[in-house]
Amino acid sequence: MTVYLDIGVVYIQSWLTRTTKLRGRRGGSAMISEATAPDVVDGVIDGMRDKVVRNDEAGDIDGVVALKLLVDDDDVGRQVEQIVVGHLRGKLPTATLRAGQYIGENYAAARLNRAKWENTWSPAVSDWPPGKPCEWCYSWPATPNDADEENSRLCGECALRKAKAIDAEEGKPAPRQEKELLSRLDTATRVPNMMKDLAKLSGDGTHVALIYADGNAIGKFIGDLHRMRREKRARELLERVTKVIDESTWQALVAAVGEIWDGDTAPPMIPHLVGGDDVLVSVPADQAWAFVRTLQSEFSRVIRHATEGTGVTPPSLSAGIVFHHYIKPLHVMHDLVSTLLRSAKTEYHGAEAAIAWQDATRDGEEPIDRTPFRHAKLETETPKLAELAALPNAARQRLAELLRSHELGTKPVEQHLRRLGLAGKVATFREDPILLADALGMVRWWRR
């Protein structure tokens, strides 16, 4: 049996998006990449190489320091924990950290077991009110000498975020997911620096979409592999399953970017977080549906190929999408998209890829009662959605107005559908999970 020690940032999406500025998110991402980079971790544990090494089975995921203890000794584990947590706390002052020790025949099997011990390290809470709050995160007090270009006062951590973001904008060390994405796309053109630059790549020039995708039933998938480990293919996959999941996510992401990118401009996507089975990105609003369709289908295709011969059903990817004006604070949109993702996964019990969406401009910023739908449903209805998208704006707006005051099937609505030549083509939008009114909302942001 091998002893593993994982130490990393929890609630990482909330920590990244806690500031009101994209620059704050980007700088935070660069800070995490730097703090948990393999060469940096090697330096942190350099004096204990006879007792601990990096865990290569876990892959390279931002925000996680994955280690392998060479001795099964709780005192050693606690000593390593203190050293690494001290390092992370110095680099990421307000992040919540968690450390846990796991034992198993390999890393995947160990993580299926209950932690031998686990500790959570909350960030320090400042005395309040000491003075002016930071105008980026509103969580910590601003320091006397730190401010951004608009003279907004910043706390020490947000000042560090700003500095790291400026470095990235100038082509210096960037967040790992940005470097990885550009390397895989084989382009030297950097992603947009500002949310307004990303919005300019959308049809209306003002709206973007925040997309949060996450794997379904990943724990069950790994558990099934563990139960089938007597089979050679299942055993081999189990030994590298975290890397396989991470690679499937990256291949799907690159394919999704390729679906919406012509190769001549900056890649039309800002990656906020990519790692394991997690994807948090922003894209131009009218590219979101094509992006998500490809992301989900490619993830399923790649991981299905990787699991052939194992006897295990591969996982899928569900997604939440929020369409919003580019000036909206990212942390507010993150709270909404997280709720949507949970509803998509809950609606279908994580059994298959699903999507939940909301247009914050028209539907508001509080979650509304809209039924999530399966990825397979989107694939089936794409031709009909494209027909709706091809209608003149005035025709779609008139249809939406009629649906606000009349039920589908009533005379005014049916007459308008006949005039549009759609009388027999919207039958599948007469009931959940995609009602005609919702379909019209979807195609507001359809790529034409």
N, C-alpha and C positions, 0 to 999 in steps of 0.2 A: 504494500500500500504506500502511496505517496501523499505527502502533506502539502497542501496548497494554501497560499495566503493571498487574498484579494483585498486591495485597498484602493478606494476610488471615490469619485464624486457621485453623489446620488441627487436626484431631482435636477439633473444636469440641464434639461431643457429650460426649466424655470430659472435656474441660475444664469444661463446664457442670455435669456430674454428679459431679465429683470430691469434693464435700462430702457429708457425711452428711445434710444438712438440705435440705428443699425451699426454705427461705428462702435458702440459699446458692446454689441453682440459679437461683432467680428473680432474686436480686441480680446474679449473674453475667450473666444474660441482659440485664438492664437496663444493665450496664456495657458490654457489647458494642454494644447498640443506640446508646448514647450516644457511644461512641468512633468508630463508623463512620457516624454520621448525616451526611447530605449537607451540612448547614450547617457541621458541625464539620470535615469534610474540606475544605470550601471555605476555612475559616480556616487550616488547616494548610498548604495549598498557595498561600495568598494572595500570597506574595512571588514566586511563579514562574508567574504566570498566562500569561506569554508563552511558556512552555515546556510546560505541562501543564494539562489540564482534567479534570474528572470524566467518566467514560465512561458516558453515559446509555444506551447499547445494552445494558449488563449488567443493568439493573434495579436494584432496591433490596433487597439481600440482607444481612442482619446478618452481621457478621464479615468482610466483604470490602470493601476500598477498591479500586474499579475506576477506573483512570485511562487517559487517552489522551494520549500524548506528541505535541507539535506539531512536534518535531524528532527525526530518527533519529540520536541521538547517545548512545553508551553512557555517556559521562561524565554527561550530564544524567539519564539513567535511574538511574544509581547515586546521584546526588545526591538525587533525589526519593525513592528507596528509603530512604536513610538518614534523611531527614526524617520520612517516614510511619512507618517502623518505630520510630523514636525516640518518636513520638507514641503509637503503639499499645503499646509496651513500658511507657510511663509509666502508661497507663490499665489495662493487662491484664498485670501483672507476670509471671504464671506460665503464660501461654498460649504455645503454639508458633506461630510466625509463618512464613509463606512468601511470598517475592516472586518473580515471574517476568515476563519480558518476551516478548511474542508479536507476530508481524507477520502481517497478512493484509488482504484487501480489505474485510472487516468483522470484527466481534468473534467471531462464531461460527466463521468460517473461520480466523481467527487461532488460536483455541483448539484447532483440529484439528491445527495444526502443532506441531512440537517447539519448546519454549521456546528463544529465543535465548540466554537465561541464566536460571538459577533459583537462589535461595538459601533455605536454611531457617535460621531463627533460634530456637534452643532457649532455654527459660527458664534463668535462672541457677540453679545448684544450690547450696544453702546448705551450709556446713560442718556436719558432724554428729558428735556431738550437741552443740549449743550450749546446750540447755536443754529445757524442756517443749515437745513438738510441738503444733501447732495441733490442737484437738479437733474441727474441722470437716473439714479436708482431710488431716491427718496427713502432710503433705508438707513444710511449711515450719515453722520454729520460731514458737511463740507469742510475741507481744510483751508487755511487762510490763503495759500498761494497756488492752488490748483483750479484751473478754469478751462473751458473750451473756447473755440473761436468766437462764439456768441456771448462770451463772458458768463456762461452758466457755471456756477460754482460746483466743484466736484469733490467727492471723498477720495481718499488715497487709492482705493481699488479702482474706481472709475477713471482716475487720472492714469493709472497703469493701463487700463483697457484702451484709453484714447491713444497712448503712446504706441502700444502694440498695433493698433489699427492703422495708425499713420505709417508705421513701418511696412505693413502689408500693402497699403495703397501705393507706396513708393517702390514696390517690388522686392522689399526685404523679406525676411522670414514671415510666411503667411500661415494661417491655420492649416493643419495637416490635411483636412478634407479638401481644401481648395487646391493644394499642391497635388494631391492624389488625383483629383478630378482632371486637372489640366494635363497631368502626365498621361492619364489614360485616354484623354481626347487627343493627345499628341498636338497640342497647340500652345503657343507662347502668349496668346491673347488672354488677359486676365478676366475674371468675372467682373460684372459691374461693381463699382465702389459704393454707389449710393442707391437707395431704394428708388429714387426718382429716375435714375438712369435705367433701372430695370423696367420701370413703368413705361418709359418711352418706347420700349420694344413691344408693348401691347397695342392693340388697335386703337384704343381711345387715349393712350398716352398717360393715363393717370391711375390705372388700377393694376394690382398684382394679386397673386393667389398664394397663400401660405398653405403648404401641404405637409401633413404629418402622417407618415406611414409606419406600420409596425407589424412584425410577424405574428401570425395566429398560432396559438397552441405550440409554441416552441418547446416548452417544457415537456409536453406530451410526446412530441417528436423525438426528443433526446431520450426520454424514458422508454419509448418503443424500441429505439436502437439498442438501448441497454438490455432490454428483455430478449432481443434477437441476436445478442452478441456471440452466440455459438456459431452463427452463420458468418463465414469469412467476410463477405462484403459489408455486413452490418458492423462487424467488429472494426474493420478498417476505417469505415466512415466515422464511427464513434470516436476514434482516436484523434480525428481532425475536424470534428463537426463544427466547432466554433469558427474555424477558418473557412469552412465550406459555406456556412451561413453568411459570414461577412463578405466573402467573394461573390456569392449569389446576389447580395444586395448591391454591391458595387457594379457588377455587370448589368444588372437591371437599371441602375441609375444612369450609367453611361448610355445605354440603349435609349432610355427615355429622353435624355438631353439630345441625342442624335436625332430623335423623332421631331424635335421642335427647332433645331439649329441648322442653319444653312452653311456653317463653317466659315463664313466671310465676316461675321461680326463677333462681338464678345459672346461667349456662351450665355444664352438667356436664362440664367439660373444662378441664384446665390445659395450655396449650401451652408446651412447653419449648423447641422449636426448629421454626420453619417458614420455609422459604426454598428457592427453586429447586425441586427435586424431593424435598426432604427434609422429613419430618414426624416429630417426636418429641413425643408427647403422653401424658397420663394421663387416663383416663375411669373412671367407676364400673364395677366388674367386670361387672355384668350388662348393661351397655350396649355392651360392646366388640365383640361379633359384629355387631350392627346398625351400629355406627359403621364398622367396617372394610369391611363389604360395601358400604356407601354410598360411602365414601371411594374405594375401588377402581373401582367402576362409574362414579361421576361423573367421576373423573379421565379414564378411558378415553373417556367420552362427550364431554367438553369438548375434549380434545386431538384426538379423531377429527374433530370438527367443524372445528377450526382447520386440520387438514391436508387437508381435502377439496380435490381438484383438484391436489394436488402430486405424486401418484404414489408417495408414500412411506408406508410402514406406520408408524403412530404408536406411541409407547412405551406401556407399562403400568406399574402400580405394584404392587410386592410388599410384604409386611408381615410383621413378627414381633410376637407378642403374648405378654406375660408377665402372668399373673394373680398378685397377691401381696397380702399383708397391708399395710396402709398404713404401718406402722412400719418396713418393710424399707428399708434404705439405697438411695437411688436409683441410686448408682453401681454397686452390685452387680447390681441389676435391669437396668441399662443394659448391662452386660457380657453378661448372658444374652440380652437381647432382640437385641443386635447379632449374636450367634452365630446366633440363630434366623433373623434376616433374611438373613444370608449363606447359610444352608442352603436357604431358600426360593428365593433367586435362583439358587443353584447347581443345585438339583434339576431345574429346568426351563430352565437355561441362559439365564435372563433373557428367554426368548421370550414369556412371558405372565405375567399377574398370578398370584401364588402366596402362600400363607400358611403360616407355621410358628408353633406355639403351645406353651406350657407353663404348667402350674399350679404355681408355686413352692411352694405350701402342700402339695400332695399328691405332686408329682413330684420335689421337691427343687430346689436352686438350681444344680446342675450340669446341662448339656445332656443330654437323654436321646435314645434312638434312636427317634424318631417321624418318620414320613415326612411332609414338607410336602405340601400339596394345592393344586390350582389354584383360583382364585377361581370359575371356572365350576363346579367340583365343589361348592363351598359353595352356590352359587345353586341347583343341581339338588337338593341334599339338604336344603335349608332346610325344606321342608314336613315331611319325616320327622324332622328334628331337633326341630322344634316339637312333634311328637307325643310324642317321648321326653321333652321338657321338661315337657309337660303331665301326665305320669304323677305319681302321689304319690311323695314322696321315698322312702318305705319300699320301694315297688316298684322304683324305680331302684337303690336301695342293694342290695336283694336280688339284682337282676340283675348288678350289678357284682361282688358277692361270688361268685356262681356262675361268672362269667367268669374270676375269679382262679384257680379250681381246676379248671374244666372248659372244654373247647374249645367254640366255637360249633358247633352241629350235634350235640352230645351230648345224651342224653336229658334230664338235669336242666335244661339251659338251654332246650331246645326246649319242654319242658313249661311252664316259667315264661313263655316268650314267648307260648304259646297262651293261658295264663291272662290275660295282659295284652292279648290281641287283636292281637299284633304278629307272629305267626308268619310271615305273608307280606309283612311290611312292612319288614323289615330286611335283605333280600337284598343290597342294595348296601353294607351294612356288614360283609360277610363277608370282605372282602379289602382290602388297602391301596388308596388312601391314607387312608381313614377306616375303621378297624375299629370294631366295636360298642363295645368298651371305651373307645376314644378318643371316640366319639360321646357316650357317657355323661359323660365328663369335660368335653366341650364344653358340654353342656346344663346342667351345674352352674351355669354363668354365662349362661344364656339368658334374654333378656328375656321375661317372662311377662305 
